[in-house]
Amino acid sequence: MSDELKTDRPSYLRLLETGALKRRIEALESLLERCTVCPRDCLNNRLNNEIAACYSGRLPIVSSYTPHFGEEPPLTGTRGAGNIFFGNCNLRCVYCQNYQISQTHKEQTRNEVTHERLAEIMLELQGRGCHNINFVSPTHFAPQMARAILLAAEQGFNLPIVYNTNAYDSVEVLRLLDGIVDVYLPDLKYAEDEAGYVYSKVGGYRQCSRAAIAEMFRQMGDAIVVDEQGLLRRGLVIRLLVLPNDLGGLRDSLAWIRRELSSRVCVSLMAQYYPTNVAGTNQRYQLLSRRITESEWLRALSALGEFGFENGWIQEYDGAAFYYRPDFSDRDTPFRDVRDFGPAISFPAPADASEVARPRALPLVAENRIYLCRS
């Protein structure tokens, strides 16, 4: 674990000072020539705007950017995370809540921006008081993201960088991002490859996502760094979305995290699933055509306690699925304000899972990394 973990200063600033940041970016951009930026390894020349699985070329696509209050509490704070939503994606999740921007590549071409414009957006969000820059779906634009970080840092940008990913990431790319990214926020979707193929149209999800998260853990360990305001400055938080009929294999994922990483890794358990995109209309995906039941949610909560997870956040069962219904036709405010919804809770979870289901406020204890969750 790097000594940078012990400071509040974003580590990319040190890389900038030594010249290492520029060299990392050049290495990342070289991967675009025969694209191996994600595990799909399409080998198309994106520098010449050759298009393949992610439908993305040389320049980044920014579909929306805004202060956002729906992330984990130490990311949103009081002024919001500075979310930058990239267009397109290397997955094709049939239930993607952001499908309006992730699976409409022809429309998204109009949202292509230069690296310089992306840097300006980062600086604008910093000027608006956001606590960090949260790149949403950054995998296919990792080189472009890194280039924009360099350009912004040269102009006074100094916020933490959050890498909010579907976890279908290249280990090689993640190693090049070591010291550039401050917070990894992967969504561990499935424990089995079959589910990844059927519901996200990608092969080898289990192996690729676990290898990627293991690399994130190598960089960050199980510690998180928060400042005096309780804002997350550095670390790893693994998200687990509870799917209907346990299609994600939640217990297997929790068992793997405990066995191969640590039970002290921060886990964010999410109840926000609702049938969107084609999940609610295509009979092939009937198992995904409903919200999760309360009993499914309680079983997920019980698993957290059973496997001994010590740190993280739990969404409120009743409200989560209603807030997370974005409309990206409104680019400025695609989400409703989560602060209008009720609070959830943090854990460690009590032994009685029914007690966990009742929202309650726990004290903010920075030493033990326990926080009140409003997700």
Secondary structure, DSSP 8 states (H G I E B T S, - for coil): --GGGGSSS-HHHHHHHHTHHHHHHHHHHHTTTTT-SSTT-----GGGT---TT---SS-BEEEEEEE--S-HHHHTTT-EEEEEESS-S---TT-TTHHHHS-HHHHGGGB--HHHHHHHHHHHHHTT-SSEEEES-GGGHHHHHHHHHHHHTTT----EEEEE-S---HHHHHHHBTTBSEEEEB---SSHHHHHHHH--S-HHHHHHHHHHHHHHHHTT--EE-TTS-EEEEEEEEEE--GGGTT-HHHHHHHIIIII-TTSEEEEE------TTTTT-GGGGGGSS---HHHHHHHHHHHHHTT--SEEE--HHHHHHH----TTSSS--S--GGGS---EEES--S-HHHHTS------BGGGTB-----
